[in-house]
Amino acid sequence: MLKLIGIWVLGLALVGITDVKAFAQESSQWLSNMTDEQRAVFRNEVRNYLLENPEVIREAIGVLEKRRKQNATRTDAAAITKNAGAIYNDGYSYTEGNPDGDITIVEFSDYRCAFCKRSHPIIREMMERDPNLRLVLKEFPILGPDSVAASRLALAALEIDPEKFSELNDALMSFRGELTEPMSYRIAGQVGYDIAEIKSIAQTDRINRRIAQNYALADELGLNGTPSFIIGRQIIRGYLPLDQMQAVVGEARRRLN
């Protein structure tokens, strides 16, 4: 009986995620064929078994978590393939590095995001160290009106003078105070942009559409936070230190071979 109970409990974990409902239905049918006395005995045995063997629950949770991650990885890879054009070549996002590089890092970021600011020097170091990387920056302002204003400014500045954009991006990301809309424009002026020209472009419909397209793409990819990265077939949701980011790039390269 104990062996049967253990198999029954682990079965919940060992079936595929999409088969859990079917497994539950079969288990319900099996239990319904028992007498009231048999069901009471069985349920008591299950309870006692789990209390005496709690590692079974941990094992079941571990298997379920592994399956969840595998399913999420497959879902992410499919979403990347489906949206490859919008991810890598939307025609308006800032790109740098080797245009023919073997690995592209796509970053969704917000200038007011503290973890984006922590990630910025890491990405910068990776780009400097690795001549085969390409970087695509996606404006993804999710932290309020000042974030949206900074992203509008950035997209307008990129349109006006792409050569100065890297300096502007560095300045916005390295700023440690409260990045308000006036401060963003002050920083752009310090970099050498004409503030009036940026303002005239930042409020246009085409800038609105670009931000809306980034929101829609993020939704397609299941992104709801910053920073988020696409590297190879993986989506990284959140900050990673340098060594882990390099490991993800290395894994992406191994998959190319």
Backbone as CSV, one residue per row, in Angstrom:
resi,resn,N_x,N_y,N_z,CA_x,CA_y,CA_z,C_x,C_y,C_z
1,MET,0.825,-1.212,0.000,0.000,0.000,0.000,0.860,1.264,0.000
2,LEU,1.929,1.278,0.846,2.781,2.469,0.905,3.447,2.727,-0.435
3,LYS,3.908,1.674,-1.092,4.545,1.845,-2.394,3.542,2.420,-3.393
4,LEU,2.304,1.920,-3.345,1.268,2.416,-4.246,0.989,3.889,-4.005
5,ILE,0.942,4.276,-2.736,0.702,5.685,-2.398,1.836,6.562,-2.918
6,GLY,3.062,6.089,-2.727,4.198,6.872,-3.211,4.141,7.070,-4.715
7,ILE,3.803,6.025,-5.440,3.684,6.126,-6.890,2.575,7.115,-7.261
8,TRP,1.454,7.045,-6.536,0.327,7.933,-6.822,0.709,9.391,-6.609
9,VAL,1.407,9.688,-5.504,1.818,11.068,-5.216,2.809,11.573,-6.259
10,LEU,3.837,10.756,-6.547,4.832,11.181,-7.525,4.235,11.276,-8.918
11,GLY,3.196,10.547,-9.170,2.557,10.620,-10.472,2.089,12.008,-10.812
12,LEU,1.653,12.753,-9.807,1.232,14.134,-10.040,2.366,14.974,-10.590
13,ALA,3.594,14.636,-10.190,4.748,15.402,-10.659,5.292,14.870,-11.972
14,LEU,5.185,13.555,-12.168,5.847,12.945,-13.310,5.060,13.080,-14.600
15,VAL,3.756,13.311,-14.529,3.006,13.538,-15.753,3.345,14.914,-16.282
16,GLY,3.129,15.112,-17.609,3.366,16.431,-18.184,2.393,17.434,-17.603
17,ILE,2.772,18.700,-17.622,1.933,19.749,-17.039,0.536,19.743,-17.671
18,THR,0.467,19.496,-18.982,-0.833,19.532,-19.648,-1.666,18.302,-19.348
19,ASP,-1.071,17.274,-18.697,-1.801,16.046,-18.415,-2.279,15.963,-16.977
20,VAL,-1.997,16.979,-16.175,-2.371,16.928,-14.761,-3.873,16.768,-14.600
21,LYS,-4.646,17.489,-15.410,-6.101,17.406,-15.291,-6.581,15.992,-15.599
22,ALA,-6.004,15.388,-16.658,-6.400,14.031,-17.003,-6.021,13.059,-15.897
23,PHE,-4.833,13.250,-15.328,-4.393,12.378,-14.233,-5.335,12.514,-13.038
24,ALA,-5.741,13.752,-12.733,-6.644,13.979,-11.611,-8.000,13.324,-11.863
25,GLN,-8.453,13.393,-13.121,-9.735,12.779,-13.455,-9.682,11.257,-13.290
26,GLU,-8.558,10.664,-13.739,-8.404,9.221,-13.588,-8.325,8.833,-12.112
27,SER,-7.618,9.628,-11.323,-7.512,9.351,-9.894,-8.871,9.452,-9.225
28,SER,-9.656,10.467,-9.649,-10.990,10.632,-9.080,-11.874,9.429,-9.403
29,GLN,-11.744,8.934,-10.653,-12.520,7.771,-11.047,-12.128,6.549,-10.228
30,TRP,-10.812,6.421,-10.017,-10.296,5.289,-9.236,-10.849,5.342,-7.811
31,LEU,-10.827,6.538,-7.204,-11.332,6.692,-5.845,-12.845,6.459,-5.779
32,SER,-13.547,6.861,-6.819,-15.003,6.696,-6.796,-15.423,5.237,-6.839
33,ASN,-14.525,4.391,-7.320,-14.838,2.962,-7.383,-14.636,2.273,-6.033
34,MET,-14.052,3.000,-5.083,-13.842,2.440,-3.748,-15.106,2.580,-2.912
35,THR,-15.193,1.774,-1.900,-16.243,1.960,-0.911,-15.858,3.126,-0.010
36,ASP,-16.820,3.624,0.744,-16.530,4.717,1.669,-15.434,4.309,2.645
37,GLU,-15.478,3.102,3.109,-14.469,2.629,4.060,-13.092,2.565,3.406
38,GLN,-13.033,2.071,2.147,-11.752,1.989,1.438,-11.172,3.378,1.186
39,ARG,-12.045,4.331,0.823,-11.556,5.692,0.593,-11.012,6.309,1.870
40,ALA,-11.694,6.089,2.972,-11.238,6.635,4.250,-9.894,6.052,4.630
41,VAL,-9.735,4.742,4.438,-8.462,4.081,4.750,-7.358,4.630,3.839
42,PHE,-7.684,4.728,2.550,-6.675,5.205,1.588,-6.223,6.624,1.909
43,ARG,-7.174,7.518,2.189,-6.821,8.905,2.486,-5.987,8.999,3.755
44,ASN,-6.306,8.198,4.732,-5.514,8.178,5.955,-4.109,7.667,5.683
45,GLU,-4.008,6.651,4.830,-2.693,6.102,4.472,-1.859,7.144,3.720
46,VAL,-2.509,7.895,2.810,-1.796,8.941,2.072,-1.251,9.989,3.035
47,ARG,-2.099,10.424,3.953,-1.671,11.425,4.931,-0.489,10.924,5.741
48,ASN,-0.591,9.696,6.258,0.491,9.134,7.068,1.763,8.968,6.244
49,TYR,1.587,8.546,4.992,2.756,8.341,4.131,3.496,9.658,3.910
50,LEU,2.749,10.727,3.642,3.386,12.018,3.386,4.046,12.579,4.641
51,LEU,3.432,12.356,5.782,4.041,12.805,7.029,5.323,12.042,7.324
52,GLU,5.347,10.772,6.991,6.524,9.945,7.261,7.586,10.087,6.168
53,ASN,7.188,10.536,4.981,8.111,10.642,3.850,7.978,12.014,3.185
54,PRO,8.279,13.092,3.900,8.103,14.438,3.327,8.996,14.689,2.124
55,GLU,10.063,13.882,1.978,10.945,14.054,0.821,10.203,13.787,-0.487
56,VAL,9.118,13.007,-0.420,8.324,12.750,-1.619,7.718,14.044,-2.136
57,ILE,7.238,14.878,-1.213,6.664,16.161,-1.613,7.738,17.045,-2.233
58,ARG,8.922,17.082,-1.595,10.020,17.896,-2.136,10.415,17.402,-3.524
59,GLU,10.450,16.078,-3.682,10.806,15.517,-4.983,9.760,15.883,-6.030
60,ALA,8.485,15.784,-5.638,7.415,16.127,-6.569,7.488,17.594,-6.974
61,ILE,7.708,18.476,-6.006,7.817,19.907,-6.295,9.015,20.172,-7.202
62,GLY,10.116,19.471,-6.939,11.306,19.648,-7.765,11.063,19.252,-9.209
63,VAL,10.379,18.136,-9.410,10.083,17.684,-10.765,9.153,18.669,-11.466
64,LEU,8.135,19.135,-10.745,7.206,20.101,-11.329,7.918,21.401,-11.710
65,GLU,8.818,21.865,-10.836,9.547,23.097,-11.122,10.449,22.923,-12.342
66,LYS,11.086,21.758,-12.436,11.941,21.488,-13.599,11.117,21.494,-14.874
67,ARG,9.954,20.849,-14.823,9.085,20.819,-15.997,8.574,22.224,-16.337
68,ARG,8.270,23.006,-15.309,7.803,24.367,-15.555,8.859,25.185,-16.275
69,LYS,10.114,25.060,-15.842,11.197,25.800,-16.473,11.426,25.330,-17.905
70,GLN,11.334,24.018,-18.129,11.514,23.498,-19.480,10.422,24.016,-20.406
71,ASN,9.181,24.020,-19.915,8.078,24.528,-20.721,8.227,26.016,-20.994
72,ALA,8.680,26.767,-19.959,8.881,28.208,-20.127,9.974,28.485,-21.148
73,THR,11.044,27.687,-21.116,12.137,27.855,-22.072,11.651,27.611,-23.496
74,ARG,10.855,26.554,-23.680,10.319,26.275,-25.015,9.381,27.384,-25.471
75,THR,8.569,27.889,-24.556,7.649,28.979,-24.890,8.415,30.236,-25.275
76,ASP,9.471,30.563,-24.518,10.292,31.739,-24.822,10.946,31.600,-26.190
77,ALA,11.505,30.425,-26.466,12.183,30.211,-27.746,11.205,30.384,-28.903
78,ALA,10.005,29.869,-28.746,8.994,30.006,-29.798,8.604,31.467,-29.994
79,ALA,8.477,32.214,-28.895,8.119,33.627,-28.984,9.216,34.434,-29.660
80,ILE,10.468,34.092,-29.376,11.598,34.781,-30.014,11.580,34.541,-31.518
81,THR,11.375,33.292,-31.910,11.328,32.965,-33.337,10.189,33.695,-34.030
82,LYS,9.026,33.702,-33.413,7.845,34.327,-34.000,8.036,35.828,-34.187
83,ASN,8.736,36.473,-33.260,8.867,37.935,-33.274,10.268,38.408,-33.642
84,ALA,11.031,37.568,-34.342,12.443,37.870,-34.618,12.631,39.205,-35.323
85,GLY,11.788,39.508,-36.292,11.946,40.765,-37.024,11.825,41.971,-36.122
86,ALA,10.796,41.983,-35.284,10.583,43.117,-34.371,11.655,43.174,-33.299
87,ILE,12.197,42.030,-32.917,13.219,41.996,-31.869,14.544,42.543,-32.363
88,TYR,14.981,42.066,-33.515,16.352,42.347,-33.949,16.481,43.479,-34.967
89,ASN,15.418,43.760,-35.711,15.538,44.737,-36.803,14.251,45.542,-36.950
90,ASP,13.911,46.302,-35.903,12.674,47.079,-35.975,12.831,48.381,-36.747
91,GLY,14.078,48.784,-37.030,14.318,49.979,-37.829,14.418,51.265,-37.041
92,TYR,14.216,51.215,-35.721,14.289,52.459,-34.944,15.040,52.317,-33.622
93,SER,15.277,51.109,-33.144,16.002,50.946,-31.881,17.499,51.152,-32.093
94,TYR,18.160,51.603,-31.059,19.602,51.832,-31.125,20.349,50.507,-31.177
95,THR,21.318,50.419,-32.071,22.170,49.235,-32.168,23.624,49.666,-32.168
96,GLU,24.464,48.805,-31.623,25.902,49.056,-31.674,26.636,47.723,-31.653
97,GLY,27.952,47.801,-31.812,28.748,46.587,-31.842,28.919,46.075,-33.257
98,ASN,29.189,44.808,-33.375,29.456,44.181,-34.666,28.135,43.845,-35.368
99,PRO,27.817,44.504,-36.486,26.555,44.207,-37.172,26.484,42.776,-37.686
100,ASP,27.654,42.146,-37.831,27.698,40.749,-38.271,28.089,39.813,-37.129
101,GLY,27.961,40.292,-35.896,28.333,39.475,-34.745,27.498,38.207,-34.653
102,ASP,28.084,37.200,-34.034,27.375,35.920,-33.953,26.289,35.913,-32.889
103,ILE,26.393,36.802,-31.885,25.395,36.869,-30.819,24.905,38.310,-30.670
104,THR,23.586,38.455,-30.602,22.972,39.760,-30.351,22.365,39.763,-28.954
105,ILE,22.692,40.780,-28.187,22.055,41.012,-26.901,20.980,42.070,-27.105
106,VAL,19.751,41.733,-26.801,18.651,42.691,-26.879,18.240,43.033,-25.453
107,GLU,18.264,44.315,-25.129,17.918,44.746,-23.775,16.681,45.633,-23.782
108,PHE,15.698,45.282,-22.972,14.542,46.129,-22.714,14.830,46.870,-21.408
109,SER,14.868,48.196,-21.457,15.300,48.931,-20.272,14.508,50.207,-20.063
110,ASP,14.642,50.724,-18.850,13.986,51.954,-18.405,15.056,52.802,-17.733
111,TYR,15.182,54.062,-18.123,16.243,54.922,-17.595,16.111,55.198,-16.104
112,ARG,14.946,54.960,-15.542,14.753,55.184,-14.110,14.853,53.893,-13.299
113,CYS,15.176,52.799,-13.964,15.249,51.487,-13.310,16.630,51.297,-12.669
114,ALA,16.651,51.056,-11.353,17.928,50.910,-10.637,18.722,49.713,-11.135
115,PHE,18.051,48.614,-11.440,18.775,47.427,-11.901,19.237,47.582,-13.350
116,CYS,18.538,48.397,-14.135,19.041,48.728,-15.468,20.349,49.504,-15.352
117,LYS,20.401,50.403,-14.380,21.616,51.181,-14.162,22.767,50.282,-13.708
118,ARG,22.450,49.256,-12.912,23.483,48.304,-12.497,23.946,47.444,-13.674
119,SER,23.027,47.137,-14.570,23.362,46.304,-15.726,24.175,47.068,-16.769
120,HIS,23.981,48.385,-16.813,24.594,49.174,-17.884,26.109,48.996,-17.989
121,PRO,26.890,49.164,-16.911,28.339,48.973,-17.049,28.716,47.534,-17.389
122,ILE,27.894,46.579,-16.999,28.160,45.176,-17.337,28.038,44.977,-18.847
123,ILE,26.957,45.490,-19.427,26.775,45.373,-20.876,27.872,46.130,-21.606
124,ARG,28.222,47.302,-21.084,29.283,48.089,-21.709,30.605,47.316,-21.703
125,GLU,30.927,46.677,-20.581,32.164,45.900,-20.501,32.136,44.711,-21.442
126,MET,31.005,44.045,-21.531,30.890,42.901,-22.436,31.093,43.328,-23.889
127,MET,30.528,44.460,-24.261,30.674,44.948,-25.633,32.120,45.314,-25.934
128,GLU,32.807,45.864,-24.951,34.208,46.243,-25.156,35.112,45.027,-25.241
129,ARG,34.800,43.986,-24.475,35.644,42.787,-24.446,35.423,41.880,-25.648
130,ASP,34.205,41.846,-26.144,33.830,40.835,-27.134,33.503,41.490,-28.470
131,PRO,34.384,41.370,-29.470,34.150,42.030,-30.759,33.081,41.352,-31.613
132,ASN,32.544,40.227,-31.160,31.530,39.519,-31.936,30.125,39.685,-31.369
133,LEU,29.945,40.696,-30.519,28.622,40.969,-29.973,27.952,42.134,-30.697
134,ARG,26.667,42.030,-30.807,25.821,43.132,-31.293,24.815,43.446,-30.191
135,LEU,24.519,44.732,-30.004,23.589,45.158,-28.956,22.425,45.910,-29.581
136,VAL,21.219,45.578,-29.115,20.010,46.300,-29.508,19.334,46.779,-28.227
137,LEU,19.076,48.087,-28.141,18.431,48.654,-26.961,16.975,48.973,-27.266
138,LYS,16.081,48.425,-26.460,14.650,48.659,-26.611,14.169,49.577,-25.490
139,GLU,13.566,50.689,-25.865,12.976,51.584,-24.873,11.717,50.924,-24.305
140,PHE,11.727,50.695,-22.988,10.591,50.026,-22.338,10.275,50.759,-21.039
141,PRO,9.699,51.959,-21.143,9.457,52.788,-19.949,8.241,52.298,-19.165
142,ILE,8.474,51.766,-17.977,7.387,51.179,-17.189,7.278,51.799,-15.794
143,LEU,8.094,52.810,-15.518,8.133,53.359,-14.163,7.558,54.767,-14.072
144,GLY,6.537,55.035,-14.856,5.829,56.284,-14.717,6.092,57.302,-15.814
145,PRO,5.447,58.455,-15.730,5.534,59.483,-16.775,6.956,59.968,-17.051
146,ASP,7.794,60.079,-16.028,9.165,60.543,-16.257,9.964,59.512,-17.051
147,SER,9.653,58.249,-16.840,10.293,57.196,-17.638,9.872,57.308,-19.099
148,VAL,8.584,57.518,-19.316,8.085,57.673,-20.685,8.727,58.886,-21.348
149,ALA,8.846,59.971,-20.608,9.459,61.183,-21.157,10.912,60.936,-21.545
150,ALA,11.649,60.211,-20.715,13.052,59.917,-21.025,13.163,59.042,-22.267
151,SER,12.250,58.083,-22.414,12.281,57.223,-23.598,11.913,57.998,-24.859
152,ARG,10.931,58.892,-24.755,10.600,59.747,-25.899,11.815,60.574,-26.305
153,LEU,12.447,61.170,-25.314,13.647,61.961,-25.561,14.718,61.128,-26.258
154,ALA,14.937,59.918,-25.747,15.993,59.068,-26.304,15.701,58.709,-27.754
155,LEU,14.470,58.328,-28.056,14.125,57.972,-29.431,14.239,59.167,-30.360
156,ALA,13.867,60.347,-29.863,14.004,61.558,-30.676,15.477,61.887,-30.908
157,ALA,16.282,61.783,-29.865,17.719,62.077,-29.992,18.385,61.108,-30.959
158,LEU,18.008,59.854,-30.890,18.578,58.856,-31.795,18.260,59.198,-33.246
159,GLU,17.053,59.707,-33.468,16.663,60.101,-34.822,17.450,61.318,-35.290
160,ILE,17.709,62.242,-34.390,18.403,63.480,-34.743,19.890,63.245,-35.005
161,ASP,20.560,62.550,-34.089,22.012,62.350,-34.213,22.415,61.024,-33.573
162,PRO,22.404,59.940,-34.349,22.770,58.630,-33.798,24.201,58.578,-33.264
163,GLU,25.084,59.425,-33.804,26.488,59.383,-33.396,26.669,59.794,-31.934
164,LYS,25.797,60.663,-31.440,25.921,61.114,-30.051,25.078,60.282,-29.081
165,PHE,24.310,59.318,-29.623,23.356,58.627,-28.757,24.025,57.788,-27.677
166,SER,25.129,57.138,-28.000,25.797,56.307,-26.998,26.203,57.142,-25.785
167,GLU,26.685,58.363,-26.044,27.069,59.259,-24.943,25.842,59.655,-24.125
168,LEU,24.739,59.922,-24.806,23.501,60.278,-24.102,23.003,59.105,-23.259
169,ASN,23.014,57.919,-23.845,22.573,56.726,-23.116,23.421,56.506,-21.867
170,ASP,24.734,56.650,-22.018,25.626,56.508,-20.863,25.301,57.540,-19.788
171,ALA,25.056,58.771,-20.206,24.796,59.854,-19.251,23.474,59.626,-18.517
172,LEU,22.442,59.197,-19.217,21.151,58.939,-18.582,21.236,57.755,-17.627
173,MET,21.945,56.718,-18.046,22.044,55.533,-17.203,22.959,55.737,-15.995
174,SER,23.931,56.602,-16.113,24.865,56.816,-15.005,24.372,57.881,-14.022
175,PHE,23.304,58.589,-14.380,22.778,59.618,-13.483,22.198,58.956,-12.240
176,ARG,22.578,59.436,-11.070,22.186,58.784,-9.813,21.121,59.540,-9.016
177,GLY,20.705,60.676,-9.507,19.650,61.407,-8.815,18.263,60.993,-9.305
178,GLU,17.265,61.815,-9.018,15.903,61.582,-9.471,15.802,62.034,-10.924
179,LEU,15.644,61.083,-11.831,15.639,61.398,-13.258,14.239,61.853,-13.675
180,THR,14.003,63.136,-13.530,12.739,63.726,-13.949,12.823,64.111,-15.422
181,GLU,11.707,64.508,-15.991,11.715,64.945,-17.395,12.633,66.160,-17.596
182,PRO,12.550,67.205,-16.756,13.473,68.331,-16.948,14.940,67.918,-16.846
183,MET,15.247,66.998,-15.923,16.632,66.561,-15.788,17.087,65.799,-17.024
184,SER,16.218,64.979,-17.593,16.570,64.241,-18.812,16.938,65.203,-19.929
185,TYR,16.144,66.277,-20.070,16.450,67.256,-21.122,17.722,68.030,-20.807
186,ARG,17.958,68.290,-19.552,19.192,68.982,-19.185,20.405,68.122,-19.563
187,ILE,20.302,66.820,-19.291,21.402,65.906,-19.641,21.593,65.874,-21.151
188,ALA,20.495,65.836,-21.902,20.609,65.822,-23.365,21.292,67.091,-23.862
189,GLY,20.965,68.224,-23.242,21.618,69.469,-23.624,23.106,69.443,-23.321
190,GLN,23.484,68.850,-22.195,24.897,68.753,-21.836,25.665,67.871,-22.813
191,VAL,24.989,66.868,-23.355,25.636,65.985,-24.334,25.823,66.697,-25.669
192,GLY,25.005,67.712,-25.920,25.162,68.473,-27.150,23.955,68.484,-28.066
193,TYR,22.837,67.930,-27.601,21.623,67.957,-28.402,20.903,69.292,-28.245
194,ASP,20.162,69.659,-29.287,19.315,70.843,-29.242,18.009,70.447,-28.560
195,ILE,17.755,71.014,-27.387,16.598,70.613,-26.587,15.289,70.904,-27.309
196,ALA,15.190,72.056,-27.946,13.958,72.412,-28.656,13.681,71.431,-29.788
197,GLU,14.723,71.008,-30.472,14.551,70.060,-31.580,14.086,68.704,-31.064
198,ILE,14.683,68.259,-29.955,14.265,66.984,-29.377,12.805,67.046,-28.954
199,LYS,12.410,68.143,-28.300,11.032,68.263,-27.829,10.038,68.238,-28.983
200,SER,10.416,68.816,-30.104,9.501,68.870,-31.252,9.275,67.482,-31.842
201,ILE,10.268,66.622,-31.721,10.150,65.272,-32.276,9.577,64.295,-31.250
202,ALA,9.907,64.503,-29.978,9.532,63.554,-28.930,8.028,63.363,-28.802
203,GLN,7.248,64.375,-29.194,5.796,64.298,-29.038,5.075,63.880,-30.322
204,THR,5.809,63.470,-31.318,5.174,63.106,-32.587,4.526,61.729,-32.503
205,ASP,3.625,61.484,-33.439,2.930,60.198,-33.482,3.899,59.049,-33.734
206,ARG,4.935,59.280,-34.526,5.850,58.171,-34.827,6.610,57.720,-33.580
207,ILE,6.940,58.654,-32.686,7.589,58.273,-31.426,6.592,57.518,-30.544
208,ASN,5.349,57.985,-30.530,4.307,57.268,-29.779,4.169,55.836,-30.281
209,ARG,4.171,55.684,-31.605,4.014,54.342,-32.188,5.185,53.442,-31.819
210,ARG,6.382,53.976,-31.787,7.552,53.158,-31.467,7.490,52.640,-30.037
211,ILE,7.100,53.490,-29.115,6.967,53.043,-27.728,5.833,52.030,-27.613
212,ALA,4.716,52.282,-28.312,3.599,51.340,-28.290,4.005,49.988,-28.868
213,GLN,4.810,50.010,-29.912,5.283,48.758,-30.513,6.187,47.990,-29.544
214,ASN,6.994,48.712,-28.786,7.847,48.051,-27.798,7.014,47.429,-26.677
215,TYR,5.974,48.145,-26.259,5.063,47.571,-25.252,4.411,46.291,-25.783
216,ALA,3.950,46.341,-27.016,3.280,45.185,-27.610,4.245,44.013,-27.748
217,LEU,5.473,44.298,-28.149,6.472,43.243,-28.272,6.790,42.633,-26.918
218,ALA,6.954,43.469,-25.913,7.217,42.965,-24.563,6.084,42.058,-24.096
219,ASP,4.854,42.438,-24.420,3.703,41.609,-24.044,3.759,40.266,-24.759
220,GLU,4.116,40.269,-26.026,4.248,39.024,-26.790,5.302,38.106,-26.174
221,LEU,6.344,38.702,-25.626,7.458,37.934,-25.067,7.273,37.616,-23.582
222,GLY,6.188,38.108,-23.000,5.948,37.846,-21.588,6.856,38.638,-20.663
223,LEU,7.203,39.859,-21.055,8.083,40.706,-20.240,7.242,41.718,-19.483
224,ASN,7.485,41.839,-18.192,6.769,42.844,-17.406,7.692,43.578,-16.447
225,GLY,8.985,43.466,-16.654,9.944,44.153,-15.793,11.203,44.505,-16.550
226,THR,12.008,45.357,-15.941,13.285,45.748,-16.519,14.398,45.539,-15.489
227,PRO,15.619,45.246,-15.961,15.934,44.959,-17.353,15.494,43.552,-17.742
228,SER,15.229,43.382,-19.018,15.002,42.054,-19.586,15.894,41.921,-20.808
229,PHE,16.421,40.728,-21.010,17.367,40.507,-22.098,16.942,39.315,-22.948
230,ILE,17.228,39.413,-24.221,17.129,38.268,-25.125,18.538,37.978,-25.610
231,ILE,18.987,36.753,-25.357,20.318,36.326,-25.787,20.159,34.937,-26.391
232,GLY,20.374,34.835,-27.678,20.173,33.549,-28.335,18.714,33.142,-28.256
233,ARG,18.476,31.967,-27.702,17.113,31.441,-27.578,16.539,31.652,-26.183
234,GLN,17.243,32.441,-25.372,16.817,32.635,-23.986,16.306,34.049,-23.724
235,ILE,15.342,34.123,-22.803,14.910,35.408,-22.276,15.339,35.467,-20.814
236,ILE,16.094,36.488,-20.478,16.566,36.703,-19.118,15.727,37.820,-18.515
237,ARG,14.981,37.494,-17.496,14.113,38.484,-16.860,14.761,38.959,-15.568
238,GLY,15.411,40.113,-15.637,16.042,40.657,-14.450,17.542,40.787,-14.583
239,TYR,18.129,41.352,-13.565,19.568,41.628,-13.513,20.373,40.352,-13.322
240,LEU,21.498,40.247,-14.040,22.478,39.196,-13.810,23.860,39.838,-13.711
241,PRO,24.713,39.354,-12.820,26.086,39.866,-12.758,26.868,39.461,-14.009
242,LEU,28.056,40.048,-14.151,28.857,39.878,-15.356,29.125,38.417,-15.681
243,ASP,29.569,37.637,-14.710,29.943,36.260,-15.016,28.752,35.445,-15.510
244,GLN,27.571,35.699,-14.956,26.391,34.963,-15.402,25.940,35.409,-16.787
245,MET,26.049,36.693,-17.080,25.720,37.173,-18.418,26.666,36.571,-19.449
246,GLN,27.946,36.507,-19.108,28.910,35.905,-20.017,28.628,34.422,-20.228
247,ALA,28.166,33.757,-19.170,27.826,32.340,-19.286,26.649,32.147,-20.230
248,VAL,25.663,33.033,-20.177,24.516,32.937,-21.080,24.964,33.141,-22.522
249,VAL,25.846,34.102,-22.749,26.371,34.325,-24.096,27.143,33.095,-24.560
250,GLY,27.959,32.530,-23.665,28.716,31.321,-24.017,27.806,30.174,-24.392
251,GLU,26.724,29.996,-23.648,25.770,28.930,-23.950,25.106,29.180,-25.298
252,ALA,24.778,30.432,-25.593,24.175,30.751,-26.873,25.130,30.431,-28.023
253,ARG,26.410,30.674,-27.811,27.397,30.363,-28.841,27.533,28.852,-29.038
254,ARG,27.506,28.103,-27.958,27.611,26.654,-28.080,26.434,26.077,-28.870
255,ARG,25.280,26.694,-28.719,24.107,26.211,-29.438,24.197,26.491,-30.919
256,LEU,25.063,27.448,-31.312,25.232,27.746,-32.733,26.053,26.678,-33.457
257,ASN,26.862,25.944,-32.688,27.774,24.967,-33.299,27.108,23.597,-33.463
